[in-house]
Structures are given as structure tokens and as C-alpha cells.
Amino acid sequence: MFNKFKKKIKGNPYKNRIKDIDPDEIFLDSENLPKFDVSQFEGRLEKPISTGTFIFLGIGFLLIFAGFFLRAYNLQVINGSDYLQKSENNRLKNTLIFTNRGIIYDRNENKLAWNVESESSPEFALRKYLDISGLSHVVGYLKYPSKDSSGFYYSDDFVGKDGVEKYYNDVLSGKNGLRIVEVDAKGAVQSESVVRPPVDGQDVTLSIDSKLQAEFFDIISNLANQVGFTGGAGVMMDVNTGEVLALTSYPEYNSQVLTDGTDVKTINQLLSSKNNPFLDRIVNGLYTPGSIVKPYMSVAALTENIIDPNTKILSTGSISIPNVYDPLHPSVFKDWRAQGWVDMRHAIAVSSDVYFYEVGGGYENQKGLGINLIDKYMNLFGFGQDIPAGFFSGTAGVIPDPIWKAENFNGEKWNIGDTYHTSIGQYGFQVTPIQIVRAVASIANNGKLLEPSILLGGNPNNFTQLNLNPDYFKVVREGMRLGVEEGVAVGLNTGYLSLGAKTGTAELGSKKQFVNSWVTGFFPYDNPKYAFAVIMEKGPVANTMGGVYVMRQLLDWMHVNTPEYLK
């Protein structure tokens, strides 16, 4: 067979390369197989990769590429601007530029509150206050911007906490600016620019005279410490414009101490004081008025034709009315002394309680106003209600009436004796000094109930016209002048100034061992310009110095130091 195969390829050029193939060269002996490491795929025949594998891998790579593409598209196109801004912010730092707070001046352009730069606090200017007494309740104090331990300001505003600093905070504050600072990766500043300049706060000029106010405060505080009053307050107002020339409340806090916040001991003493140094007694101090309501009772009685101003009433020292619960023991209502026969002007001058018992509640043949009309006219003069929203808005006070009594005394009925006591400013009657000075100003200016102003210029067009007969106001002014000349306010009878005034002494305590001492009035008498009110709070009943003493000392000081106010 092999010979035939050789013949067929006889002419083949590769015939010399072909050799005989021996069977033992075709099949290897299993004993002679090499020792392959099969775990490393040695000795195995390679098998070609299938087409499906390539398709599977291709789809996988395509999906991965598509994911990267979509992510890049989202970063660069859809949210590109946002990420650019974040990137910029990573190297740009915003820095506040604190505004300068407005300066507070008094009417004579004396600085009451201003700003000073401080090396210990380079971020913003510090607030400084004029170091004289009597100003704190007017000016108020501040809370500075606050930052955390990392230097981040979580509160970047100056916040007024009381007085003018609080009420006019929006005017004084201004608006902080913004600076952009570029830093490198190590935090070094590369460049900076102001993107929003600060807007300084506006200055505020007050109507008060700071020197007059300080003297007012010192006189009140000295008397309180001398004789044992727990506090006091005084206010003086222009009867034509409503400008408040002075208002002071004793005791007071210290604006600088509270603003600085570093004198913890003094701050704690203020917070724990029993005499309420944080109480602004001018607008929120409630006091029993006593006899200083008698001028307004007089206007009411004249307006309602209760009595003629020349009609006289006899005061023998008291009046008595039957006691329905005990006929053998009538109810006695005492005068502070026997006054004899007095008409309205003299009743105001000597402060006759009996006269005002009778015109208030009626007695025998004398008709009285009654509690409803008393309530009406007291409201008309601003008592029992808050002053319209403004710097002087505060406590409304109380005018006693049957509803008030029922609510506060377990439904008890109103008695004639309650009307008597209300007629002379006792019982549950409570007023604030700012209400009193508004009311007495309306007596001085023939019925304009002004809106008080702490700003220079006042509110001359903001008032309520009471529409009462000017002649009635004249009668009352004459009675108040008579009181200075020969009556209860004779301590104000100076040789350099004519004025009208009315005093009041309200008894306090279960044993009537304390008193509030009032004086209120206006000057000059012939052409009134200013009204005033002084309250000395809760002093011993045996003491003989009070509101009149304070006002006399102030007028004497003004005569020498500010005579322009007395002309």
C-alpha cells in the first residue's frame, strides 16, 4: 500500500521531505507523558473564546461608558453653574463689614450714645454712653453681634434692648456690608473686594436736655436715700409740642454695664434688687394718684353743671352717711383737715376732700357726678388707657368702677363710699406719671391731649382736642395758682417764676404707714410752656418732704443754669 502511495506523488517536489511514519511515533506511551501542572492549565488544549462572550463584554463596556457620559453631562451641563459656585466658594470667603450705628444726641447736640473703635474687638465698633445719671431708661442698652468658637457670627446685628436703642433700633442700625476674600489652598489671602458697602445708621436727636435730666435724677435719688422712699420719677413736657424735656426714673440700671456685659457682679446686683431698677416708672409705674385728680374732677363737674365754680361747700372735717349694715355707726369720710367754706378754686388750692366727695358722689342737697360720669371724664383725660403706640406706650392703669370691683372683690356691689374714695384719687385708682403730665398739659393748653414725643420737634399736630369749655380750664388753672400762692403747693411759690400746681398724698399699706407724694403743674402761669409731674414712691407717712421739695430744688437749679426754660 505504501508503494502505491509513493507512486502517486512521484512527481511531488516535496517528496524528499516525507519520511515513513512509524506507529510508535504517533501514539505516545502514557508512561512517558510529561508532568504538567494542570492547576496552571499546563498540558491543556486551548479552546477559542465564543462570540457571545465578546458581545456580553461589549455591552458591559458600553453601559459603563454611558454612565460616565451621563454623569459628566449632569456635572458640566445640567448642574455646572451650581458646582462652579461651590467651587468658587471653596476658595472665596465672605467677611462682614459692620455698619456704624447711629449716634444719639440730646436737644443741645450733646452725645448720649456713640461708637468707638477697639483693639480688643476689631470686628465692630463698641457702644459708649454719656457717663451721667438719669439717662439709662431713656437711652437703653445694646446686645452686640455674637459668634461661636470658630469665629462664625450666628447673630450679626446690634440689638437694642431698651429705651431709644430699642424703639428706634431700625433707624439706628443701618445695614452691614460684605467683603469677598480670595484665599489659596493654604488659606493665604490672594485678593479681596467689597461687594456690598455698609450703610451707616441714622443719627437720632432727642428732645431731652441731658443736664436738666441728670439734675432731676440726682434730686430724686438724694431725697429717696435721705428719707426712705423706695423710688421716684419725674417728667417735664412742652404743653404745645409734646416734646419731653426731661424724664427720669429712680433707681436705674447702668447702660454701659449692661452693654459691655463684663461686670457680672454689678449685673447680678441689678437683677436681684428689690427696688426694681429695670422698671421705667414714667410709663410703667402704677401709683395711686390721690388729690392730683381733683382738677379733672372739677372740669367734669363744671361741664355736667353739677356745681357753679363760685358755689361754696362747708367742710367741718368730715361727712357721714347712714350705714345700712349698722345704723348706729354711720360711715364717716374724713377730710385731711377742716377747711370751712370753700368754692371750687379754693377747694383745689387747699385740696378739700369733703368738697370733692360731694361733687363726686353727692351729699344731702349737693348733686354728684356719680361713678359713671367720673369714669367717662377720667378716660377723656387719658387715665385708665394706654398712650397711643409710641415710645411712651406703657401700662394703662385703673379707674375703679362697679365692674372692676365685682371682678376684684368676689362680686361685691359698688357703694357710695367707693365713689367718694374714687373722687379723691384713692381706692383702686392707679395712674402713671406720663398720663399725669399729659393731663395737666391739657389743663394748661385749654384741652389739647398731646401725644408725648422723645424726639426734638415733638408732635405738635398729634393731639386729641377735648372740646370742653376753655373757661372751665381757666377756673382750674386759677385754683392751681392759688394753691401755689397760699395752698398746699406753697413750697413752689418762688420769687422768680409764677406757676400753677397741685399736690397729692396717697396713703399706702394696711396701716396707712406709707405714702406716695405727688406734685404736678405747669409754668409760666400766664403763658404756659411746660407741664411737670413728680412722684416719690412709698415713703414713711411721718416724712414732710416729697414731690414739692423735689420740684422746688429743680426749679432753683433751672433758675441759675437753664433760665431760658422759665421765661
C-alpha positions as CSV (number, residue, x, y, z in Angstrom):
1,M,0.0,0.0,0.0
2,F,2.8,2.4,0.8
3,N,4.4,1.6,-2.6
4,K,1.2,2.7,-4.4
5,F,1.1,6.0,-2.4
6,K,4.7,6.7,-3.3
7,K,3.9,6.3,-7.0
8,K,1.1,8.8,-6.9
9,I,3.3,11.5,-5.6
10,K,6.2,10.6,-7.7
11,G,6.3,14.0,-9.3
12,N,5.8,16.0,-6.0
13,P,8.6,18.4,-5.3
14,Y,8.2,17.8,-1.5
15,K,8.7,14.1,-1.9
16,N,12.2,14.2,-0.4
17,R,10.8,15.7,2.8
18,I,8.3,12.9,3.5
19,K,9.5,10.1,5.7
20,D,8.0,6.9,6.7
21,I,5.8,7.4,9.8
22,D,6.2,4.8,12.4
23,P,3.3,3.9,14.6
24,D,5.2,4.4,17.8
25,E,5.8,8.0,16.8
26,I,2.1,8.6,16.6
27,F,1.0,7.3,19.9
28,L,3.0,8.2,23.0
29,D,3.4,5.8,25.8
30,S,1.4,7.0,28.7
31,E,4.2,6.3,31.0
32,N,6.3,8.9,29.3
33,L,3.8,11.8,29.5
34,P,5.4,15.0,30.9
35,K,4.3,16.0,34.4
36,F,2.1,19.0,33.6
37,D,0.8,21.4,36.4
38,V,-2.9,21.1,35.5
39,S,-3.9,23.8,38.0
40,Q,-1.9,26.2,35.8
41,F,-3.6,24.9,32.7
42,E,-0.4,23.1,31.6
43,G,-0.8,20.4,29.0
44,R,-4.4,21.6,28.2
45,L,-5.5,22.2,24.7
46,E,-6.6,26.0,24.2
47,K,-10.2,26.5,23.3
48,P,-11.3,29.5,21.2
49,I,-13.5,32.3,23.0
50,S,-17.1,32.3,21.9
51,T,-18.7,35.2,20.0
52,G,-21.3,35.6,22.8
53,T,-18.6,36.5,25.3
54,F,-17.4,39.3,23.1
55,I,-21.0,40.6,22.8
56,F,-21.6,40.4,26.5
57,L,-18.4,42.3,27.3
58,G,-19.1,44.9,24.7
59,I,-22.5,45.6,26.1
60,G,-21.0,45.9,29.6
61,F,-18.3,48.4,28.4
62,L,-21.0,50.4,26.5
63,L,-23.1,50.7,29.7
64,I,-20.1,51.8,31.8
65,F,-19.2,54.4,29.1
66,A,-22.8,55.6,29.0
67,G,-22.9,56.0,32.8
68,F,-19.7,58.1,32.8
69,F,-21.1,60.2,30.0
70,L,-24.4,60.9,31.7
71,R,-22.6,61.8,34.9
72,A,-20.3,64.2,33.1
73,Y,-23.2,65.7,31.3
74,N,-25.0,66.2,34.7
75,L,-21.9,67.8,36.2
76,Q,-21.0,70.0,33.3
77,V,-24.2,70.9,31.7
78,I,-27.2,70.5,33.9
79,N,-25.6,71.5,37.3
80,G,-22.4,73.1,36.0
81,S,-23.2,76.6,37.3
82,D,-24.0,75.3,40.8
83,Y,-20.9,73.3,41.1
84,L,-18.9,76.2,39.7
85,Q,-20.3,78.4,42.5
86,K,-19.5,75.8,45.1
87,S,-16.0,75.5,43.7
88,E,-15.6,79.3,43.9
89,N,-16.8,79.3,47.5
90,N,-14.3,76.8,48.4
91,R,-11.7,79.4,47.8
92,L,-13.7,82.6,48.4
93,K,-14.5,83.8,52.0
94,N,-17.3,86.2,52.8
95,T,-16.5,88.7,55.5
96,L,-18.9,91.1,57.2
97,I,-18.3,94.8,57.2
98,F,-20.1,96.0,60.3
99,T,-22.0,99.3,59.9
100,N,-21.6,102.2,62.2
101,R,-24.6,102.6,64.5
102,G,-26.3,106.0,64.6
103,I,-25.4,108.5,67.3
104,I,-28.0,109.6,69.9
105,Y,-27.9,113.3,70.8
106,D,-29.8,115.4,73.2
107,R,-31.6,118.6,72.2
108,N,-28.3,120.6,72.7
109,E,-26.3,118.2,70.5
110,N,-24.6,116.5,73.4
111,K,-23.7,112.9,72.5
112,L,-25.6,110.4,74.7
113,A,-24.6,107.3,72.8
114,W,-21.8,106.9,70.2
115,N,-19.3,104.4,68.7
116,V,-15.6,103.9,69.4
117,E,-13.1,101.6,67.7
118,S,-11.5,99.0,70.0
119,E,-8.3,96.9,69.6
120,S,-9.8,94.2,71.6
121,S,-12.8,93.9,69.3
122,P,-11.6,94.7,65.7
123,E,-14.7,93.3,64.1
124,F,-17.1,96.2,65.1
125,A,-17.1,99.4,67.0
126,L,-18.2,99.4,70.6
127,R,-21.0,101.5,72.0
128,K,-20.3,104.2,74.6
129,Y,-22.8,106.1,76.7
130,L,-22.5,109.5,78.4
131,D,-21.5,108.9,81.9
132,I,-24.1,110.9,83.8
133,S,-27.0,109.8,85.9
134,G,-30.7,109.6,84.9
135,L,-30.3,108.6,81.2
136,S,-30.4,104.8,81.2
137,H,-34.2,104.3,80.9
138,V,-34.3,106.8,78.1
139,V,-31.3,105.7,76.1
140,G,-31.4,102.0,76.9
141,Y,-28.6,99.5,76.1
142,L,-27.4,97.1,73.4
143,K,-26.6,93.4,72.7
144,Y,-23.6,93.1,70.5
145,P,-23.3,90.6,67.5
146,S,-22.5,87.1,68.7
147,K,-20.2,84.5,67.2
148,D,-19.3,80.9,68.0
149,S,-15.9,79.4,68.9
150,S,-15.0,79.1,65.3
151,G,-15.5,82.8,64.7
152,F,-18.7,82.4,62.8
153,Y,-21.3,85.1,63.5
154,Y,-24.6,83.4,64.2
155,S,-26.1,86.9,65.1
156,D,-24.6,89.7,63.1
157,D,-26.9,92.6,64.3
158,F,-26.7,95.1,67.1
159,V,-30.0,94.6,69.0
160,G,-31.4,97.5,71.1
161,K,-32.7,96.1,74.4
162,D,-34.5,99.1,76.0
163,G,-35.2,102.8,75.6
164,V,-34.3,104.7,72.4
165,E,-31.8,102.0,71.4
166,K,-34.7,99.5,71.2
167,Y,-37.6,101.7,70.0
168,Y,-35.5,103.3,67.2
169,N,-33.4,100.3,66.5
170,D,-34.3,100.1,62.8
171,V,-33.3,103.8,62.4
172,L,-30.0,103.5,64.3
173,S,-28.9,100.1,62.9
174,G,-28.1,100.7,59.3
175,K,-27.1,97.7,57.2
176,N,-23.9,95.6,57.3
177,G,-21.7,95.3,54.2
178,L,-20.0,92.3,52.7
179,R,-16.4,91.8,51.6
180,I,-15.2,88.8,49.4
181,V,-11.7,87.5,50.2
182,E,-9.9,85.0,47.9
183,V,-7.6,82.6,49.6
184,D,-5.3,79.8,48.3
185,A,-5.2,76.2,49.4
186,K,-3.1,77.2,52.4
187,G,-5.6,80.0,53.5
188,A,-3.4,82.9,52.4
189,V,-5.2,85.9,51.1
190,Q,-4.8,86.4,47.4
191,S,-7.2,89.3,46.9
192,E,-10.3,91.0,48.3
193,S,-13.1,93.3,47.2
194,V,-16.1,94.9,48.7
195,V,-19.3,93.6,47.0
196,R,-21.8,95.4,49.3
197,P,-20.7,98.5,51.1
198,P,-22.1,99.1,54.6
199,V,-24.9,101.6,55.1
200,D,-24.4,103.6,58.4
201,G,-27.4,104.0,60.7
202,Q,-29.1,107.3,61.1
203,D,-28.5,109.7,64.0
204,V,-31.3,110.5,66.4
205,T,-31.7,113.8,68.2
206,L,-33.9,113.6,71.3
207,S,-36.0,116.3,72.9
208,I,-34.4,115.9,76.4
209,D,-31.9,118.2,78.0
210,S,-29.4,115.7,79.5
211,K,-28.0,118.2,82.1
212,L,-31.5,119.0,83.3
213,Q,-32.4,115.3,83.4
214,A,-29.3,114.4,85.4
215,E,-30.1,117.1,87.9
216,F,-33.7,115.9,88.1
217,F,-32.5,112.4,88.8
218,D,-29.9,113.4,91.4
219,I,-32.5,115.4,93.4
220,I,-35.0,112.5,93.4
221,S,-32.3,109.9,94.3
222,N,-30.9,112.1,97.1
223,L,-34.3,112.6,98.7
224,A,-35.2,108.9,98.4
225,N,-32.0,107.9,100.2
226,Q,-32.3,110.6,102.8
227,V,-35.9,109.9,104.0
228,G,-36.6,106.4,102.8
229,F,-38.6,106.5,99.6
230,T,-38.3,103.2,97.6
231,G,-38.2,105.1,94.3
232,G,-39.2,108.1,92.4
233,A,-39.8,109.6,88.9
234,G,-40.1,113.0,87.3
235,V,-41.2,114.2,83.8
236,M,-41.4,117.6,82.1
237,M,-43.2,118.2,78.8
238,D,-43.8,121.0,76.4
239,V,-47.5,121.8,76.5
240,N,-47.6,122.9,72.9
241,T,-45.5,120.3,71.0
242,G,-45.4,117.3,73.3
243,E,-41.6,117.3,73.4
244,V,-40.4,115.7,76.7
245,L,-37.7,117.9,78.1
246,A,-36.8,115.5,80.9
247,L,-37.9,112.2,82.2
248,T,-36.1,110.2,84.8
249,S,-36.8,107.1,86.9
250,Y,-35.0,106.1,90.1
251,P,-33.4,103.7,90.7
252,E,-32.0,102.9,87.3
253,Y,-29.6,100.4,85.7
254,N,-26.3,101.4,84.0
255,S,-26.5,101.3,80.2
256,Q,-22.7,100.9,79.9
257,V,-22.5,98.0,82.3
258,L,-25.3,96.1,80.6
259,T,-24.0,96.7,77.1
260,D,-20.4,95.7,78.0
261,G,-21.7,92.6,79.9
262,T,-18.4,92.1,81.7
263,D,-19.2,93.3,85.2
264,V,-21.2,90.2,86.3
265,K,-21.3,91.2,89.9
266,T,-23.0,94.5,89.2
267,I,-25.4,93.0,86.7
268,N,-26.4,90.3,89.3
269,Q,-27.0,93.0,91.9
270,L,-29.2,94.9,89.5
271,L,-31.2,91.7,88.7
272,S,-31.7,90.9,92.3
273,S,-32.6,94.4,93.6
274,K,-36.0,94.7,95.3
275,N,-36.4,98.3,94.2
276,N,-36.9,97.3,90.5
277,P,-34.1,99.3,88.7
278,F,-35.3,98.0,85.4
279,L,-38.8,99.4,85.9
280,D,-39.3,102.6,83.9
281,R,-41.6,104.3,86.4
282,I,-42.6,107.1,84.0
283,V,-44.5,104.8,81.6
284,N,-44.9,101.5,83.6
285,G,-45.0,102.6,87.2
286,L,-48.6,102.5,88.6
287,Y,-49.4,104.7,91.5
288,T,-52.4,105.8,93.5
289,P,-52.8,109.4,92.4
290,G,-54.6,110.9,95.4
291,S,-55.6,114.6,95.2
292,I,-53.9,115.3,91.9
293,V,-57.1,114.1,90.2
294,K,-59.1,116.9,91.7
295,P,-58.5,119.4,88.8
296,Y,-60.1,116.9,86.3
297,M,-62.9,116.2,88.7
298,S,-63.5,120.0,88.7
299,V,-63.7,120.2,84.9
300,A,-66.1,117.2,84.8
301,A,-68.4,118.9,87.5
302,L,-68.4,122.2,85.6
303,T,-69.1,120.5,82.3
304,E,-72.0,118.5,83.7
305,N,-73.5,121.5,85.6
306,I,-73.0,119.7,88.9
307,I,-71.9,122.9,90.6
308,D,-71.1,126.5,89.9
309,P,-67.4,127.4,90.4
310,N,-68.4,130.1,93.0
311,T,-70.7,127.8,95.0
312,K,-69.3,127.0,98.4
313,I,-69.3,123.8,100.3
314,L,-68.7,123.6,104.0
315,S,-66.0,121.2,105.3
316,T,-66.1,120.7,109.0
317,G,-63.5,117.9,108.7
318,S,-65.8,115.0,107.6
319,I,-69.2,113.9,106.3
320,S,-71.2,111.0,107.5
321,I,-73.7,108.8,105.7
322,P,-76.0,106.1,107.1
323,N,-74.6,102.6,107.4
324,V,-77.3,100.1,106.2
325,Y,-75.5,97.3,107.9
326,D,-75.1,99.1,111.3
327,P,-77.5,102.1,111.7
328,L,-75.9,103.0,115.0
329,H,-72.5,103.5,113.4
330,P,-72.7,105.7,110.3
331,S,-69.9,105.7,107.7
332,V,-67.6,108.6,108.2
333,F,-65.5,110.1,105.4
334,K,-62.8,112.4,106.6
335,D,-61.1,115.5,105.2
336,W,-57.4,115.9,105.9
337,R,-58.4,118.9,107.9
338,A,-61.4,121.1,108.4
339,Q,-61.4,123.6,105.5
340,G,-64.5,125.7,106.3
341,W,-66.5,127.2,103.4
342,V,-64.7,126.7,100.0
343,D,-65.6,127.3,96.4
344,M,-64.0,125.4,93.6
345,R,-60.8,127.4,93.2
346,H,-60.2,127.3,96.9
347,A,-61.1,123.6,97.1
348,I,-58.4,122.9,94.6
349,A,-55.9,125.2,96.4
350,V,-56.4,123.6,99.8
351,S,-57.3,120.2,98.4
352,S,-60.6,119.8,100.3
353,D,-61.6,116.1,100.3
354,V,-65.2,116.9,101.5
355,Y,-65.8,119.3,98.6
356,F,-64.8,116.6,96.1
357,Y,-66.7,113.8,98.0
358,E,-69.9,115.9,97.4
359,V,-69.3,116.9,93.8
360,G,-68.2,113.4,93.0
361,G,-70.8,111.2,94.8
362,G,-73.3,113.8,96.0
363,Y,-74.3,114.6,99.6
364,E,-77.6,115.9,101.0
365,N,-78.7,118.7,98.6
366,Q,-75.5,118.7,96.6
367,K,-75.8,116.6,93.4
368,G,-72.8,114.4,92.5
369,L,-71.3,113.2,89.2
370,G,-71.7,109.5,90.0
371,I,-69.1,106.8,89.2
372,N,-70.2,106.5,85.5
373,L,-69.5,110.2,84.7
374,I,-66.3,110.1,86.8
375,D,-65.2,107.1,84.7
376,K,-66.1,109.0,81.5
377,Y,-64.1,112.1,82.2
378,M,-61.1,110.3,83.7
379,N,-60.9,108.4,80.4
380,L,-61.3,111.6,78.5
381,F,-58.2,113.0,80.2
382,G,-56.2,109.8,79.3
383,F,-56.5,107.8,82.5
384,G,-57.2,104.1,82.5
385,Q,-55.9,103.6,79.0
386,D,-52.6,103.2,77.3
387,I,-51.0,106.1,75.4
388,P,-51.2,105.6,71.6
389,A,-48.5,103.3,70.3
390,G,-45.1,105.0,70.5
391,F,-42.1,105.4,72.7
392,F,-44.2,106.3,75.7
393,S,-46.7,103.4,75.3
394,G,-47.0,101.5,78.6
395,T,-49.3,100.4,81.3
396,A,-52.9,101.6,81.1
397,G,-53.7,101.9,84.8
398,V,-57.1,101.6,86.5
399,I,-60.1,103.8,87.1
400,P,-62.3,102.0,89.7
401,D,-65.9,101.3,88.7
402,P,-68.6,98.7,89.6
403,I,-67.3,96.2,87.0
404,W,-63.8,96.4,88.3
405,K,-64.9,96.0,91.9
406,A,-67.1,92.9,91.1
407,E,-64.1,91.3,89.3
408,N,-61.6,92.0,92.0
409,F,-63.7,91.6,95.2
410,N,-65.8,88.5,94.6
411,G,-68.8,90.1,93.1
412,E,-69.2,92.8,95.7
413,K,-71.6,95.7,94.8
414,W,-70.5,99.3,94.4
415,N,-71.2,101.6,97.3
416,I,-71.4,105.4,97.6
417,G,-68.3,105.3,99.7
418,D,-66.4,103.8,96.8
419,T,-67.5,106.8,94.7
420,Y,-66.2,109.1,97.4
421,H,-62.8,107.5,97.5
422,T,-62.5,107.4,93.8
423,S,-63.4,111.2,93.6
424,I,-60.2,112.0,95.6
425,G,-58.0,109.6,93.7
426,Q,-58.0,106.7,96.2
427,Y,-59.4,103.2,96.3
428,G,-58.2,101.2,93.3
429,F,-57.3,104.3,91.2
430,Q,-53.9,103.9,89.5
431,V,-52.1,106.1,87.1
432,T,-48.6,106.5,85.5
433,P,-46.5,109.8,85.6
434,I,-46.7,110.1,81.8
435,Q,-50.5,110.0,82.0
436,I,-50.5,112.7,84.7
437,V,-48.2,115.1,82.7
438,R,-50.4,114.7,79.6
439,A,-53.5,115.5,81.6
440,V,-52.0,118.6,83.3
441,A,-50.7,119.8,80.0
442,S,-54.2,119.7,78.7
443,I,-55.3,121.9,81.6
444,A,-52.5,124.4,80.6
445,N,-53.3,124.4,76.9
446,N,-57.1,124.5,77.0
447,G,-57.9,120.9,76.2
448,K,-55.3,119.5,73.8
449,L,-54.4,116.0,74.9
450,L,-50.9,115.7,73.4
451,E,-49.0,112.7,72.1
452,P,-45.7,112.9,74.1
453,S,-42.5,112.8,71.9
454,I,-39.0,111.9,72.8
455,L,-37.7,113.4,69.5
456,L,-36.7,117.0,69.0
457,G,-39.6,118.9,67.4
458,G,-42.3,116.8,69.1
459,N,-45.7,116.0,67.6
460,P,-47.5,119.4,67.6
461,N,-50.2,118.1,65.2
462,N,-50.8,114.9,67.1
463,F,-53.3,115.6,69.8
464,T,-56.9,114.9,70.8
465,Q,-59.0,118.0,71.2
466,L,-61.2,117.6,74.3
467,N,-63.8,120.1,73.1
468,L,-64.5,121.4,76.6
469,N,-65.3,125.0,77.6
470,P,-62.0,126.9,77.9
471,D,-63.5,128.9,80.8
472,Y,-63.5,125.6,82.8
473,F,-59.8,125.1,82.3
474,K,-59.3,128.7,83.3
475,V,-61.1,128.1,86.6
476,V,-58.9,125.1,87.3
477,R,-55.7,127.0,86.4
478,E,-56.7,129.7,88.8
479,G,-57.3,127.2,91.6
480,M,-53.8,125.7,90.9
481,R,-52.2,129.1,91.0
482,L,-54.0,129.8,94.3
483,G,-52.6,126.6,95.6
484,V,-49.0,127.9,95.0
485,E,-49.8,131.3,96.5
486,E,-51.5,130.1,99.7
487,G,-52.4,126.5,99.5
488,V,-50.9,123.0,99.5
489,A,-48.3,123.8,96.9
490,V,-46.9,127.0,98.6
491,G,-43.5,125.4,98.6
492,L,-43.3,126.3,94.9
493,N,-44.0,130.0,95.5
494,T,-40.7,131.4,94.2
495,G,-39.8,135.0,93.6
496,Y,-38.6,134.3,90.0
497,L,-41.4,132.2,88.5
498,S,-45.2,132.1,88.6
499,L,-46.8,128.7,88.2
500,G,-49.8,126.6,89.0
501,A,-49.6,123.3,90.8
502,K,-51.5,120.6,92.6
503,T,-50.2,118.2,95.2
504,G,-51.3,114.7,96.1
505,T,-50.6,112.3,99.0
506,A,-51.9,108.8,98.6
507,E,-51.9,106.6,101.6
508,L,-50.5,103.1,101.3
509,G,-50.3,99.9,103.4
510,S,-52.8,98.2,105.6
511,K,-52.0,100.6,108.4
512,K,-51.5,103.6,106.1
513,Q,-47.9,103.8,107.2
514,F,-46.6,104.7,103.8
515,V,-47.5,107.4,101.2
516,N,-46.9,108.3,97.6
517,S,-46.1,112.0,97.4
518,W,-47.1,113.8,94.2
519,V,-46.8,117.2,92.7
520,T,-48.0,118.3,89.2
521,G,-48.4,121.6,87.5
522,F,-47.3,124.0,84.7
523,F,-45.3,127.1,84.1
524,P,-45.1,130.0,83.5
525,Y,-48.6,130.7,84.7
526,D,-49.6,133.4,82.3
527,N,-48.3,131.7,79.2
528,P,-47.8,128.0,80.0
529,K,-44.9,126.3,78.1
530,Y,-44.1,123.3,80.3
531,A,-46.1,120.8,82.4
532,F,-44.5,118.6,85.0
533,A,-45.2,115.6,87.3
534,V,-43.2,114.2,90.2
535,I,-43.8,111.1,92.2
536,M,-41.9,110.0,95.3
537,E,-42.7,106.3,95.9
538,K,-43.7,104.7,99.1
539,G,-42.1,106.8,101.8
540,P,-42.8,107.0,105.5
541,V,-46.1,108.8,106.4
542,A,-44.4,111.0,109.0
543,N,-42.0,112.4,106.4
544,T,-42.7,116.0,105.4
545,M,-40.6,116.2,102.2
546,G,-41.8,114.8,98.9
547,G,-42.7,115.8,95.4
548,V,-42.9,119.6,96.2
549,Y,-39.4,119.5,97.7
550,V,-38.0,117.8,94.5
551,M,-39.7,120.3,92.2
552,R,-38.6,123.3,94.2
553,Q,-35.0,122.1,94.1
554,L,-35.2,121.6,90.4
555,L,-36.7,125.0,89.7
556,D,-34.0,126.7,91.8
557,W,-31.3,124.9,89.7
558,M,-33.1,125.8,86.5
559,H,-33.2,129.4,87.5
560,V,-29.4,129.5,87.7
561,N,-28.4,127.0,84.9
562,T,-31.3,127.0,82.4
563,P,-33.2,130.2,82.8
564,E,-34.4,130.1,79.2
565,Y,-37.0,127.4,80.2
566,L,-38.5,129.6,82.8
567,K,-39.3,132.6,80.6
